[in-house]
């Protein structure tokens, strides 16, 4: 809430990239934690396949 009020009322921060806001950083960290947790929950024999599937998903997602 505090960051939102600062970023909307401070003219110096209006041009700030949205990817550097605390909320977007928290979302990226949360996504990493979920992916890492899924990776660790798999048996070692399936981890390589999981990484390949994640990379393929990111490539398809970045095309849109």
C-alpha positions in Angstrom: 0.0 0.0 0.0 2.8 2.4 0.9 4.6 1.7 -2.4 1.4 2.3 -4.3 0.9 5.7 -2.8 4.5 6.7 -3.3 4.6 5.5 -6.9 1.4 7.3 -7.8 2.1 10.6 -6.1 5.9 11.0 -6.5 6.7 12.5 -9.9 10.2 11.1 -9.8 8.9 7.5 -9.7 6.2 7.8 -12.4 8.6 6.7 -15.1 9.8 3.7 -13.1 9.6 0.3 -14.8 6.7 -1.8 -13.5 9.0 -4.8 -13.3 10.9 -3.2 -10.4 7.9 -2.6 -8.2 7.9 -4.7 -5.0 4.7 -6.5 -6.0 6.1 -7.7 -9.3 9.3 -8.8 -7.6 7.3 -10.7 -5.0 5.3 -12.4 -7.8 8.5 -13.4 -9.6 9.9 -14.8 -6.3 6.6 -16.6 -5.6 6.7 -18.2 -9.1 10.3 -19.3 -8.6 9.4 -20.9 -5.2 6.5 -22.8 -6.7 8.6 -24.1 -9.6 11.5 -25.0 -7.3 9.1 -26.8 -5.0 7.6 -28.8 -7.8 11.1 -29.6 -9.1 12.2 -30.8 -5.6 9.1 -32.9 -5.1 9.9 -35.0 -8.3 12.1 -38.1 -8.2 15.5 -37.5 -9.8 14.6 -39.5 -12.8 11.8 -37.1 -13.8 13.5 -33.8 -13.0 15.2 -33.4 -16.4 11.9 -33.9 -18.2 10.3 -31.3 -15.9 12.9 -28.7 -16.8 12.5 -29.4 -20.5 8.7 -29.0 -20.2 9.1 -25.7 -18.3 11.5 -24.3 -20.9 9.1 -25.3 -23.7 6.2 -23.7 -21.8 8.2 -20.4 -21.3 9.1 -20.3 -25.0 5.5 -20.7 -26.1 4.3 -18.2 -23.5 6.9 -15.6 -24.6 5.7 -15.8 -28.2 2.3 -14.3 -27.2 
